[in-house]
Amino acid sequence: MQPKKFGVIGHPIGHSLSKVMHTRVFKEMNLPHTYEAFDVAPENLEQFIKQTDLAGINVTIPHKVEVMKLMDALDQSAKDIQAVNTVKFDETKTGYNTDGIGFLESLKEEGISLANKNILVIGAGGASRAILTSLKNSEARIFLANRTRQKALDLNEQLNLNATVISFDQSTFEKYLPTISIIVNTTSLGMHPHEDASPIPKESLKPNHIIFDVIYNPLKTKLIKDAESIGCKTISGVNMLVHQGAQSLRIWLGIEPPIQAMKEEVLKNLSN
């Protein structure tokens, strides 16, 4: 088998656990491939995409939208979400988005269905786009909050979500949260160096809320700790990271990756 090279690009990239996760898969499945992390500044993105000899890449902050313009073709997932987080290089450069599948598989793993539930999504960035599109296709009732309200309104229109856009403040949360089943944080609040921050005050949370935080480093954000302390079910970003990475491997290599080993490797590296 011909060894292939894969990688993840972002700026900064030090926080990414994609390298350890994919390297574990190749070792576990006895495959000769390699995976590296590349710090690519926005001004160097086009040159990197044109010159790379990689067979596939994952794309993280801040490149998920800009990289779309550099693709020869876009999979339907990338068109729907209007962001790319996975690229396959062969005769053409094709952009995909596996974040939506990562989100849905994480919920499925926990036995959580979305249909007819009120879901609050906080944030309007790249991960938010994928999650919102998945929710729309799952017949959930979407509520959307973002620090810049106009960005949420624009995203609602752009993705044709038919969401209820609410203000990002405690009094609004107090009003709407009693009717919400699942709260999804897609912002960086809670991630290093903002570990003491949470998008939702603890006193606004209810024990019947399910909390999904896409942040995985730290493993337990302030939001997750607050939620656990009052008895909420919580899901960390590890599950989404693993499932979106598994989907990338299916796209690149047509393999069925060892999900449990991937999760183990991520958790091991988070606890170090």
C-alpha positions in Angstrom: 0.0 0.0 0.0 1.2 3.4 -1.0 1.8 5.7 2.1 -0.3 8.8 2.0 0.2 12.1 3.9 -2.7 13.9 5.7 -2.9 16.9 8.0 -4.8 19.6 9.7 -4.5 23.3 9.0 -5.4 26.2 11.2 -4.1 29.4 12.9 -3.2 28.8 15.7 -3.0 25.0 15.6 -1.4 24.1 18.9 -4.7 23.2 20.5 -5.6 20.6 17.9 -5.7 16.9 18.8 -6.4 15.7 15.3 -2.8 14.6 14.8 -2.8 12.2 17.8 -6.2 10.9 16.9 -5.5 10.1 13.3 -2.0 8.7 14.0 -3.7 6.3 16.5 -6.1 5.1 13.7 -3.2 4.4 11.3 -1.3 2.5 14.0 -4.4 0.6 15.1 -5.3 -0.4 11.5 -1.7 -1.0 10.5 -1.8 1.6 7.8 1.4 3.3 6.5 -0.1 6.8 6.4 1.0 9.9 8.3 -0.8 12.9 9.7 0.7 16.3 10.7 -0.5 19.7 12.0 0.3 22.8 10.0 0.0 26.4 11.3 -1.1 28.3 8.2 -1.7 32.1 8.5 -4.7 33.4 6.5 -2.4 35.2 4.0 -0.7 31.9 3.2 -3.8 29.7 2.8 -4.1 30.0 -1.0 -0.4 29.1 -1.5 -0.6 26.1 0.9 -3.6 24.7 -0.9 -2.0 25.1 -4.3 1.3 23.6 -3.4 0.6 20.9 -0.8 1.4 17.2 -1.6 -1.1 16.0 1.1 -3.8 13.5 0.1 -6.3 15.2 2.4 -6.6 17.8 5.1 -8.9 18.8 7.9 -9.5 22.5 8.2 -10.0 24.4 11.4 -10.3 28.0 12.6 -10.1 30.5 10.9 -10.1 28.9 7.4 -13.4 27.0 7.1 -15.2 29.6 5.0 -12.2 31.1 3.0 -11.0 27.7 1.9 -14.2 27.1 0.0 -13.1 29.6 -2.7 -10.0 27.5 -3.4 -11.9 24.3 -4.1 -12.6 22.8 -7.6 -15.7 21.1 -6.3 -17.9 21.1 -3.2 -19.8 18.2 -1.7 -23.4 18.9 -0.9 -22.5 19.0 2.9 -20.2 21.9 2.2 -22.7 23.7 0.0 -25.5 23.3 2.6 -23.3 24.5 5.5 -21.3 27.0 3.4 -18.1 26.0 5.2 -15.4 23.3 4.5 -13.6 21.3 7.2 -12.3 18.4 5.1 -10.6 18.4 1.7 -9.7 15.5 -0.5 -7.0 16.0 -3.0 -6.9 13.8 -6.1 -7.5 15.0 -9.7 -9.6 17.7 -8.1 -9.7 19.5 -4.8 -13.0 18.7 -3.2 -14.4 20.3 -0.1 -16.6 18.5 2.4 -18.1 19.4 5.8 -18.1 16.6 8.4 -19.0 18.7 11.4 -22.7 18.2 11.0 -22.3 14.4 10.9 -20.0 14.7 14.0 -22.7 16.5 15.9 -25.5 14.2 14.9 -23.5 11.0 15.6 -22.5 12.4 19.1 -26.2 12.8 20.0 -27.1 9.4 18.5 -24.5 7.8 20.6 -26.2 9.2 23.7 -29.7 8.2 22.5 -30.9 11.7 22.0 -33.4 12.6 19.3 -33.9 16.2 17.9 -37.3 16.1 16.2 -39.7 18.7 17.6 -37.4 19.8 20.4 -36.4 23.3 21.2 -32.7 23.7 20.7 -30.7 26.8 21.6 -27.5 27.3 19.7 -25.1 29.9 21.0 -22.6 31.3 18.5 -22.6 32.0 14.7 -19.2 30.7 13.6 -18.0 27.8 11.5 -19.1 25.0 13.9 -22.4 26.7 14.4 -23.2 26.6 10.7 -22.8 22.9 10.6 -24.8 22.3 13.7 -27.6 24.6 12.7 -27.9 22.9 9.2 -28.1 19.5 10.9 -30.8 20.8 13.3 -32.8 22.2 10.4 -32.7 18.9 8.6 -33.7 17.1 11.8 -36.9 19.0 12.3 -35.8 20.7 15.5 -37.1 24.1 16.5 -34.0 26.4 16.5 -33.3 29.3 18.8 -30.1 31.2 18.0 -28.1 33.7 20.1 -24.9 35.4 19.3 -23.0 38.3 20.9 -23.3 40.2 17.7 -27.0 39.9 17.0 -26.8 41.0 13.4 -24.4 38.1 12.6 -27.1 35.6 14.0 -29.8 37.3 11.9 -27.6 37.1 8.8 -26.8 33.5 9.4 -30.5 32.7 9.9 -31.3 34.2 6.5 -28.3 32.8 4.7 -29.0 29.2 5.8 -32.7 29.6 5.6 -33.1 28.3 9.2 -36.4 29.8 10.2 -34.8 30.1 13.7 -35.9 32.4 16.5 -33.0 34.8 17.0 -32.8 35.9 20.7 -30.5 38.3 22.5 -27.3 37.2 24.1 -28.1 38.4 27.7 -29.3 36.9 31.0 -32.8 38.3 31.0 -33.5 36.9 27.6 -32.0 33.5 28.6 -34.2 33.6 31.7 -37.3 34.1 29.5 -36.5 31.4 26.9 -34.5 28.7 28.7 -37.4 27.0 30.5 -38.8 25.9 27.1 -35.4 24.7 25.8 -34.4 21.0 25.8 -30.8 21.2 24.5 -28.3 24.0 24.7 -25.3 23.9 22.3 -22.3 26.2 22.9 -20.3 26.8 19.7 -18.5 29.9 21.0 -14.9 29.9 22.4 -16.2 30.9 25.9 -14.7 28.3 28.2 -11.7 27.5 26.0 -8.1 28.5 27.1 -7.5 31.3 28.0 -11.1 32.0 28.9 -11.6 28.9 31.2 -13.5 30.9 33.8 -16.1 32.1 31.2 -19.4 30.5 30.3 -22.0 31.7 27.8 -24.8 31.0 30.2 -25.0 31.9 33.9 -25.4 28.9 36.2 -28.6 30.2 37.7 -30.3 30.2 34.3 -29.7 26.5 33.8 -32.3 23.9 34.7 -31.6 20.2 35.7 -33.6 18.9 32.6 -31.4 20.8 30.1 -29.0 18.7 28.0 -25.8 20.7 27.5 -23.6 20.1 24.4 -20.3 22.1 24.4 -18.3 21.8 21.2 -15.2 22.8 23.2 -13.0 19.8 24.1 -10.0 21.5 25.7 -10.5 21.7 28.6 -12.6 18.6 28.8 -14.9 20.1 31.4 -15.6 23.8 30.6 -17.2 26.1 33.2 -20.6 25.5 31.4 -20.2 21.7 31.7 -19.1 21.9 35.3 -22.0 24.3 36.2 -24.5 22.0 34.3 -23.2 18.8 36.0 -23.4 20.4 39.5 -27.2 20.9 39.1 -27.8 17.4 37.5 -27.9 18.2 33.7 -26.8 15.6 31.2 -23.7 16.9 29.4 -21.8 16.1 26.2 -18.3 17.4 25.6 -16.8 18.4 22.2 -14.7 15.2 22.3 -17.5 13.2 20.7 -18.0 15.6 17.9 -14.2 15.8 17.3 -14.0 12.0 17.0 -17.1 11.5 14.8 -16.2 14.3 12.4 -12.6 12.9 12.2 -14.0 9.4 11.5 -16.1 10.8 8.7 -13.0 12.5 7.2 -11.2 9.1 7.1 -14.2 7.5 5.4 -14.0 10.2 2.7 -10.2 10.0 2.2 -9.6 6.2 2.5 -13.0 4.5 2.5 -12.2 2.8 5.8 -14.4 2.3 8.9 -12.3 3.8 11.7 -12.0 2.5 15.3 -14.2 5.1 17.1 -13.4 3.9 20.6 -9.6 4.0 20.0 -9.9 7.5 18.6 -11.8 8.6 21.7 -9.3 6.9 24.0 -6.4 8.7 22.4 -8.1 12.1 22.6 -9.0 11.7 26.3 -5.5 10.4 27.1 -4.0 13.5 25.6 -6.5 15.8 27.3 -5.7 14.4 30.7 -1.9 14.9 30.2 
